[in-house]
């Protein structure tokens, strides 16, 4: 296994996990065995990645901002980053709407299947609807207010507060730029060293990646709903997957046009992070690996990765916004509703804004979908129609989310002349036996 590339190791772990789960479910005690004795190792792996997400963002972003040495460079890079992220999100929602309107999966659902799905997942749908209504009741500037933390230690204790951590890190980095160099140098050296330690921890955690994804995929298979429900939702899932595939093609086209790097170069560099994103369904959990792959295997300067990728993990949810567009139209079709052009344009705007507010954790897009449904006048109870296949589709759209982050980081790096030849570091570099 050690001689294999990391992405092959992870892929073998995923396939072995699925195969193991299919064998275990043949026994009465198999599913419980997987849940009790295999799944915990997958959770430990995810927790280890989440553990270093906040320290990574703090260290890398403070280092990245302070290394700019000029606030004008920060505003230049920030404007390009957010601008490209918004453009790709609008493209993603538009692709989703185009695909779902062509295939029209909702019209294939029978009344009987619709009733069964609503009954089976009504509890889950109600909890997400309640969360969404709580968000809708807040004021129009609540999202802006929530970005500024009142206590950085409290914000750093919850991965759901990633935007608050990013705000503090950028603010802290600006402070380092503005004070005399002799005073800022010791602080910068501390964060430089801290950042190197975190990057080394990522290398160590990734040694366990094949075993972590084995446990995660095995648990997913034994906990999946019945196959009958999956068959009823096959067309819906197809729409989402086709849309996500087209979005990845858009990214590859952008990378090729703007950076002159080939699609094979990009995919080879990002494949371990993509497979990990598929296994964890979390952009935040995958962020440490995404940063390592983009910097060491795609050749993006650390100054760019430390700024663009943490922001992308929180506001760039192209896969999520595409899924929200497809899901909204699918539910409308299932209930016999025909949405006009203006209603669908409203979905583009709402899904774009909702994806920016989605937390980078599994299932967060489902809560934001309620807001999209509400805006378009689609019955919120229809959320129950898609719960059966939400987890596997969540895995797929997380791949698109982190792929988009990587593509945008390459484009931004190229625009500021910070794209160079990759230089890979090994986990045991500088180690002497």
Backbone torsions as a table, in degrees:
resi	resn	phi	psi	omega
1	UNK	NA	-35.6	-176.0
2	UNK	-63.5	-25.6	-177.8
3	UNK	-82.3	-13.7	-179.1
4	UNK	-81.6	149.8	172.0
5	UNK	-61.0	151.8	-175.2
6	UNK	-58.7	-40.2	-177.0
7	UNK	-65.8	-30.7	176.2
8	UNK	-71.9	-37.6	176.8
9	UNK	-61.2	-44.5	-180.0
10	UNK	-65.4	-41.8	-179.9
11	UNK	-63.1	-41.6	176.8
12	UNK	-62.6	-42.0	177.7
13	UNK	-60.7	-42.1	178.7
14	UNK	-63.0	-49.0	-179.0
15	UNK	-64.0	-40.9	178.9
16	UNK	-64.2	-37.5	178.5
17	UNK	-63.9	-43.6	178.8
18	UNK	-64.4	-45.5	-179.7
19	UNK	-62.6	-44.2	179.1
20	UNK	-60.3	-42.2	-179.3
21	UNK	-65.1	-41.6	179.0
22	UNK	-63.1	-34.6	177.0
23	UNK	-69.8	-43.1	-176.0
24	UNK	-67.4	-33.4	-178.4
25	UNK	-71.1	-8.7	176.0
26	UNK	-74.6	-15.7	179.5
27	UNK	-105.3	147.9	-178.7
28	UNK	-61.1	-34.1	-177.0
29	UNK	-93.2	-3.5	-171.8
30	UNK	-63.0	-47.6	-177.1
31	UNK	-62.3	-41.7	179.4
32	UNK	-66.6	-36.8	178.3
33	UNK	-62.0	-44.9	180.0
34	UNK	-64.0	-43.7	-178.6
35	UNK	-65.4	-37.8	-175.0
36	UNK	-86.0	-33.7	-169.8
37	UNK	-117.7	-15.0	-179.4
38	UNK	-109.4	-48.4	-177.5
39	UNK	-54.3	-40.2	-179.2
40	UNK	-56.0	-32.6	179.5
41	UNK	-69.2	-33.5	174.5
42	UNK	-66.5	-41.2	178.6
43	UNK	-65.3	-37.5	177.7
44	UNK	-62.8	-40.7	179.4
45	UNK	-63.4	-46.7	178.3
46	UNK	-62.3	-43.9	-179.6
47	UNK	-61.6	-36.1	179.6
48	UNK	-66.1	-34.6	177.0
49	UNK	-72.8	-41.8	178.0
50	UNK	-64.7	-32.1	-177.7
51	UNK	-56.1	-38.0	-175.3
52	UNK	-101.1	3.7	-177.9
53	UNK	-63.8	-50.7	-178.6
54	UNK	-67.5	-47.7	175.7
55	UNK	-57.6	-36.7	179.5
56	UNK	-63.6	-46.3	-178.9
57	UNK	-63.7	-45.0	179.9
58	UNK	-60.0	-50.7	-175.8
59	UNK	-67.2	-49.2	-174.2
60	UNK	-70.6	-38.5	-177.3
61	UNK	-73.2	-40.9	176.4
62	UNK	-62.4	-43.8	178.1
63	UNK	-63.3	-45.1	-177.6
64	UNK	-63.8	-44.7	-179.1
65	UNK	-67.3	-45.5	-177.5
66	UNK	-66.8	-29.9	178.5
67	UNK	-69.9	-18.5	179.6
68	UNK	-66.1	-31.9	176.5
69	UNK	61.3	6.3	-178.4
70	UNK	-155.0	119.4	-177.3
71	UNK	-62.7	-29.1	179.6
72	UNK	-63.3	-34.4	176.7
73	UNK	-65.6	-37.2	179.4
74	UNK	-63.8	-45.7	-179.5
75	UNK	-66.8	-35.0	178.3
76	UNK	-64.9	-48.7	-179.8
77	UNK	-67.5	-39.9	-179.6
78	UNK	-64.3	-42.8	179.6
79	UNK	-63.0	-43.0	179.0
80	UNK	-65.9	-41.9	-178.1
81	UNK	-61.6	-53.3	-177.4
82	UNK	-66.3	-38.5	179.0
83	UNK	-61.0	-46.0	179.6
84	UNK	-66.7	-40.2	178.7
85	UNK	-59.4	-42.8	-179.9
86	UNK	-65.6	-41.7	179.4
87	UNK	-61.4	-46.5	-178.8
88	UNK	-66.4	-32.4	178.6
89	UNK	-67.5	-42.5	177.5
90	UNK	-62.3	-40.9	177.5
91	UNK	-62.0	-42.7	-178.8
92	UNK	-61.9	-46.3	179.4
93	UNK	-63.4	-41.0	179.9
94	UNK	-63.7	-41.5	177.1
95	UNK	-62.0	-43.8	178.9
96	UNK	-59.2	-45.0	179.3
97	UNK	-64.4	-40.5	-179.6
98	UNK	-63.1	-46.5	-177.3
99	UNK	-64.5	-46.3	-175.5
100	UNK	-70.4	-29.7	177.2
101	UNK	-74.5	-27.7	178.2
102	UNK	-77.9	-47.5	-176.2
103	UNK	-80.2	-33.8	179.9
104	UNK	51.0	63.4	-176.4
105	UNK	-69.0	-28.6	-176.1
106	UNK	-64.9	-24.4	-177.5
107	UNK	-77.3	-6.8	179.5
108	UNK	-92.0	-4.8	-178.0
109	UNK	-86.5	128.3	179.3
110	UNK	-81.5	162.1	179.0
111	UNK	-60.2	-38.7	-179.1
112	UNK	-64.1	-46.2	179.9
113	UNK	-65.1	-41.5	179.3
114	UNK	-58.7	-45.7	-179.9
115	UNK	-62.9	-42.0	-179.4
116	UNK	-63.2	-43.7	-179.5
117	UNK	-65.0	-43.9	-179.7
118	UNK	-61.6	-40.8	-179.9
119	UNK	-68.3	-42.1	-176.2
120	UNK	-67.1	-34.9	-172.4
121	UNK	-117.2	19.1	-177.7
122	UNK	-61.4	-41.0	-179.3
123	UNK	-61.8	-45.6	179.1
124	UNK	-63.2	-42.6	-179.2
125	UNK	-63.3	-42.9	-178.6
126	UNK	-61.1	-39.4	-178.8
127	UNK	-67.2	-39.3	179.0
128	UNK	-68.4	-38.8	179.2
129	UNK	-62.8	-41.1	179.5
130	UNK	-63.3	-42.1	178.3
131	UNK	-63.1	-41.4	-178.3
132	UNK	-67.4	-41.0	179.3
133	UNK	-63.8	-34.0	178.2
134	UNK	-63.7	-39.1	178.3
135	UNK	-69.8	-37.3	-178.3
136	UNK	-67.2	-28.5	-177.5
137	UNK	-72.7	-16.8	179.8
138	UNK	-73.6	163.8	-176.9
139	UNK	-69.5	168.2	-176.4
140	UNK	-65.3	-25.4	-179.5
141	UNK	-103.3	14.1	-178.0
142	UNK	-61.7	-38.7	-179.8
143	UNK	-62.1	-40.0	178.3
144	UNK	-67.7	-40.7	179.5
145	UNK	-63.0	-37.4	-176.9
146	UNK	-70.4	-17.9	-179.5
147	UNK	-68.0	-31.8	-176.3
148	UNK	-93.6	113.6	-177.9
149	UNK	-78.9	149.3	174.5
150	UNK	-88.6	-18.3	-179.3
151	UNK	-148.5	111.2	-175.2
152	UNK	-65.7	-32.3	179.6
153	UNK	-68.9	-36.7	176.3
154	UNK	-68.3	-41.5	179.4
155	UNK	-63.5	-40.8	-177.7
156	UNK	-72.6	-11.7	-178.5
157	UNK	-84.3	-4.6	-177.3
158	UNK	-135.6	119.5	-179.6
159	UNK	-63.3	-17.1	177.8
160	UNK	-72.8	-11.6	-179.5
161	UNK	-101.1	34.0	-173.2
162	UNK	-59.6	-37.4	179.9
163	UNK	-63.3	-34.8	178.5
164	UNK	-67.4	-40.0	177.7
165	UNK	-64.6	-42.1	178.6
166	UNK	-62.1	-43.1	178.6
167	UNK	-57.9	-47.7	-179.1
168	UNK	-63.0	-43.0	-178.1
169	UNK	-63.1	-42.9	178.5
170	UNK	-65.8	-42.9	179.7
171	UNK	-61.5	-43.2	179.1
172	UNK	-64.9	-42.8	178.7
173	UNK	-62.7	-39.5	176.9
174	UNK	-62.4	-40.0	177.5
175	UNK	-60.2	-39.5	178.1
176	UNK	-64.8	-35.1	178.9
177	UNK	-66.3	-36.1	-170.4
178	UNK	-84.7	-13.9	179.9
179	UNK	-94.4	161.0	-179.4
180	UNK	-56.4	146.9	-174.0
181	UNK	-62.0	-36.2	-178.8
182	UNK	-65.4	-25.7	177.7
183	UNK	-86.6	-32.0	-178.0
184	UNK	-82.1	-25.1	-174.9
185	UNK	-57.2	-47.9	179.5
186	UNK	-60.0	-38.7	179.6
187	UNK	-66.8	-42.8	179.2
188	UNK	-63.8	-39.6	178.6
189	UNK	-63.6	-37.5	177.6
190	UNK	-61.1	-48.5	-178.6
191	UNK	-70.3	-29.2	173.7
192	UNK	-61.5	-49.1	179.5
193	UNK	-65.8	-40.8	178.6
194	UNK	-60.7	-41.6	180.0
195	UNK	-64.2	-40.3	179.3
196	UNK	-64.6	-38.3	177.7
197	UNK	-62.8	-45.2	-179.5
198	UNK	-62.3	-41.8	179.3
199	UNK	-63.5	-36.1	177.7
200	UNK	-69.3	-36.2	176.7
201	UNK	-63.0	-36.6	177.0
202	UNK	-61.0	-44.6	178.5
203	UNK	-58.0	-41.5	-179.3
204	UNK	-68.0	-42.6	179.9
205	UNK	-62.8	-36.8	-177.4
206	UNK	-69.2	-16.1	174.0
207	UNK	-64.1	-26.8	-179.5
208	UNK	-95.7	1.8	-175.0
209	UNK	-56.5	-45.8	-179.4
210	UNK	-59.0	-36.3	-179.5
211	UNK	-76.7	-35.0	177.7
212	UNK	-64.2	-45.0	-179.2
213	UNK	-72.1	-28.9	173.4
214	UNK	-57.2	-48.7	-178.7
215	UNK	-66.7	-40.5	-178.1
216	UNK	-65.3	-45.1	-178.3
217	UNK	-70.2	-36.6	177.8
218	UNK	-62.2	-43.3	179.4
219	UNK	-66.2	-38.8	-179.8
220	UNK	-61.8	-41.8	-177.4
221	UNK	-66.2	-45.1	-175.9
222	UNK	-72.9	-19.3	-178.8
223	UNK	-100.6	4.5	-177.1
224	UNK	-70.8	149.8	175.0
225	UNK	-67.1	177.7	-176.6
226	UNK	-65.7	153.7	-178.3
227	UNK	-66.3	-28.4	-179.3
228	UNK	-59.4	-40.0	179.9
229	UNK	-69.5	-36.7	178.2
230	UNK	-63.3	-37.9	-179.5
231	UNK	-63.2	-39.3	-179.3
232	UNK	-65.5	-26.5	-176.6
233	UNK	-105.5	11.3	-175.7
234	UNK	-59.7	-41.8	-178.0
235	UNK	-67.4	-38.3	176.6
236	UNK	-62.3	-47.2	179.2
237	UNK	-61.3	-38.4	179.3
238	UNK	-61.3	-42.7	179.2
239	UNK	-59.1	-46.9	-178.7
240	UNK	-62.8	-45.4	-177.1
241	UNK	-66.1	-42.1	177.9
242	UNK	-61.9	-44.6	178.4
243	UNK	-61.1	-43.4	179.4
244	UNK	-64.8	-39.3	178.1
245	UNK	-62.7	-43.7	178.4
246	UNK	-63.2	-36.0	180.0
247	UNK	-66.9	-38.6	176.3
248	UNK	-63.2	-37.9	175.9
249	UNK	-61.5	-37.6	177.0
250	UNK	-62.0	-45.1	178.3
251	UNK	-59.4	-46.3	-179.2
252	UNK	-61.0	-38.6	177.3
253	UNK	-64.3	-43.5	178.5
254	UNK	-61.8	-44.9	-179.4
255	UNK	-61.5	-43.6	-178.8
256	UNK	-66.5	-41.7	-177.3
257	UNK	-71.8	-45.6	-171.2
258	UNK	-91.1	-25.0	-177.5
259	UNK	-117.0	-9.4	-179.5
260	UNK	64.5	19.8	175.6
261	UNK	-95.3	141.2	-175.4
262	UNK	-74.9	154.0	176.0
263	UNK	-57.2	-37.5	-179.7
264	UNK	-65.1	-38.6	176.7
265	UNK	-61.5	-45.1	-178.5
266	UNK	-65.3	-48.6	-176.8
267	UNK	-66.4	-38.1	178.3
268	UNK	-64.1	-39.9	179.6
269	UNK	-69.3	-34.4	-173.2
270	UNK	-97.6	-10.6	-171.8
271	UNK	-56.6	-41.8	177.2
272	UNK	-61.1	-41.9	178.6
273	UNK	-66.0	-38.3	179.0
274	UNK	-65.0	-43.2	178.6
275	UNK	-65.6	-36.8	177.5
276	UNK	-68.6	-39.8	176.9
277	UNK	-61.4	-40.2	178.2
278	UNK	-62.4	-38.3	-176.7
279	UNK	-76.0	-36.5	-174.0
280	UNK	-95.1	-21.9	-175.8
281	UNK	58.3	27.8	-177.3
282	UNK	-139.4	118.3	176.0
283	UNK	-65.4	-36.0	-179.0
284	UNK	-66.8	-44.0	179.9
285	UNK	-65.6	-32.2	-177.9
286	UNK	-84.4	-14.2	-173.9
287	UNK	-52.1	-45.9	180.0
288	UNK	-57.9	-41.0	-179.7
289	UNK	-71.3	-40.1	178.0
290	UNK	-57.8	-45.1	-179.1
291	UNK	-63.9	-41.4	-180.0
292	UNK	-64.8	-42.4	-179.0
293	UNK	-69.3	-42.9	-177.6
294	UNK	-65.6	-40.7	-177.5
295	UNK	-74.7	-48.4	-172.3
296	UNK	-88.3	-24.4	-173.8
297	UNK	-114.5	-17.4	175.7
298	UNK	-108.4	-10.6	174.3
299	UNK	82.1	20.5	177.9
300	UNK	-83.9	133.6	-179.0
301	UNK	-62.2	144.5	-178.9
302	UNK	-58.4	-30.6	178.5
303	UNK	-59.2	-34.0	-179.8
304	UNK	-85.9	-46.2	-177.3
305	UNK	-61.4	-38.8	-176.7
306	UNK	-69.2	-17.9	178.3
307	UNK	-100.6	-49.1	-171.8
308	UNK	-73.2	-43.6	-172.9
309	UNK	-70.8	-44.2	176.0
310	UNK	-59.9	-39.2	177.2
311	UNK	-66.1	-41.5	179.4
312	UNK	-62.1	-36.1	-179.1
313	UNK	-65.0	-18.4	-178.4
314	UNK	-108.6	-32.6	-176.4
315	UNK	-113.7	-13.5	-178.0
316	UNK	-103.8	93.5	-178.1
317	UNK	-120.2	62.3	-176.5
318	UNK	-62.1	-41.6	178.5
319	UNK	-62.9	-40.0	179.5
320	UNK	-67.2	-43.1	-178.7
321	UNK	-67.6	-37.3	176.7
322	UNK	-63.0	-45.2	178.8
323	UNK	-61.7	-39.8	179.9
324	UNK	-63.5	-38.8	178.2
325	UNK	-65.3	-46.2	179.4
326	UNK	-63.7	-44.9	-177.5
327	UNK	-63.4	-40.6	-178.8
328	UNK	-62.6	-47.4	-180.0
329	UNK	-68.1	-38.5	178.1
330	UNK	-59.4	-46.7	180.0
331	UNK	-64.9	-41.0	177.5
332	UNK	-60.4	-44.6	178.8
333	UNK	-63.8	-39.2	-179.3
334	UNK	-63.9	-30.6	178.7
335	UNK	-94.8	10.2	176.1
336	UNK	74.6	23.9	-179.7
337	UNK	-96.2	139.4	174.2
338	UNK	-111.2	112.8	-178.2
339	UNK	-89.0	131.4	-179.9
340	UNK	-78.5	179.5	-175.9
341	UNK	-60.3	-42.1	-177.3
342	UNK	-65.5	-37.9	178.4
343	UNK	-63.6	-38.8	-179.0
344	UNK	-74.8	-32.0	173.3
345	UNK	-65.8	-35.7	175.8
346	UNK	-63.2	-35.4	177.6
347	UNK	-65.3	-38.2	178.6
348	UNK	-59.9	-47.5	-178.5
349	UNK	-65.7	-48.6	-176.3
350	UNK	-66.3	-42.7	-179.9
351	UNK	-65.1	-35.9	177.7
352	UNK	-63.6	-47.5	-179.7
353	UNK	-68.8	-38.8	-179.3
354	UNK	-66.2	-37.0	-179.5
355	UNK	-66.1	-31.5	178.1
356	UNK	-66.2	-33.8	-178.4
357	UNK	-88.1	-2.5	-178.5
358	UNK	-72.4	135.4	174.1
359	UNK	-71.2	151.5	-176.5
360	UNK	-86.1	49.8	-177.9
361	UNK	-132.1	160.5	-178.5
362	UNK	-57.3	134.2	172.6
363	UNK	83.6	-4.9	-177.0
364	UNK	-64.2	-33.0	-179.6
365	UNK	-62.1	-26.3	-179.6
366	UNK	-66.2	-38.4	178.3
367	UNK	-65.2	-44.1	-179.5
368	UNK	-68.2	-25.8	178.3
369	UNK	-62.7	-32.7	179.1
370	UNK	-59.8	-39.0	179.0
371	UNK	-65.9	-39.9	177.8
372	UNK	-63.4	-44.5	179.5
373	UNK	-62.5	-43.7	-178.2
374	UNK	-62.2	-42.6	-179.3
375	UNK	-62.8	-36.8	-176.5
376	UNK	-87.9	-1.9	179.9
377	UNK	74.3	25.3	-179.6
378	UNK	-93.5	136.8	-179.1
379	UNK	-54.7	123.9	-177.4
380	UNK	-68.8	-23.3	177.9
381	UNK	-62.5	-21.0	179.1
382	UNK	-64.7	-12.7	175.7
383	UNK	-55.3	-32.8	-178.9
384	UNK	-64.7	-20.4	-178.0
385	UNK	-67.1	-26.3	-171.6
386	UNK	-110.2	2.6	-177.9
387	UNK	-63.5	-33.5	-174.4
388	UNK	-59.4	-34.1	-177.6
389	UNK	-114.2	14.8	-175.6
390	UNK	-66.9	-41.9	-175.6
391	UNK	-62.8	-50.9	178.2
392	UNK	-61.6	-35.5	177.7
393	UNK	-71.5	-32.0	175.0
394	UNK	-61.1	-38.9	177.9
395	UNK	-62.4	-42.6	-178.7
396	UNK	-68.1	-43.1	-176.4
397	UNK	-73.2	-24.3	174.7
398	UNK	-66.2	-35.7	175.6
399	UNK	-58.6	-44.9	179.9
400	UNK	-65.9	-39.8	179.6
401	UNK	-57.2	-49.3	-176.0
402	UNK	-76.5	-27.0	175.1
403	UNK	-65.8	-40.9	177.0
404	UNK	-63.6	-41.1	177.6
405	UNK	-58.5	-45.0	-178.1
406	UNK	-66.1	-43.0	-179.6
407	UNK	-62.9	-43.6	-179.5
408	UNK	-65.9	-38.5	179.6
409	UNK	-62.8	-37.4	177.0
410	UNK	-66.3	-40.6	-180.0
411	UNK	-65.6	-43.7	178.8
412	UNK	-65.4	-42.3	179.8
413	UNK	-60.7	-42.6	178.8
414	UNK	-62.7	-38.9	-176.8
415	UNK	-69.6	-23.7	179.6
416	UNK	-111.8	17.0	176.5
417	UNK	59.4	44.4	179.4
418	UNK	-122.0	25.3	178.1
419	UNK	-109.3	123.9	-175.9
420	UNK	-137.9	-175.2	179.4
421	UNK	-69.9	139.5	-178.9
422	UNK	-63.2	147.7	175.1
423	UNK	-138.1	104.9	-174.4
424	UNK	-81.8	140.4	173.4
425	UNK	-110.6	141.9	179.0
426	UNK	-95.3	156.9	-176.7
427	UNK	-64.7	-27.0	-177.3
428	UNK	-105.2	20.6	173.7
429	UNK	-58.7	142.3	178.2
430	UNK	69.2	5.3	179.0
431	UNK	-92.7	131.6	177.8
432	UNK	-121.0	123.3	-179.3
433	UNK	-70.3	NA	NA
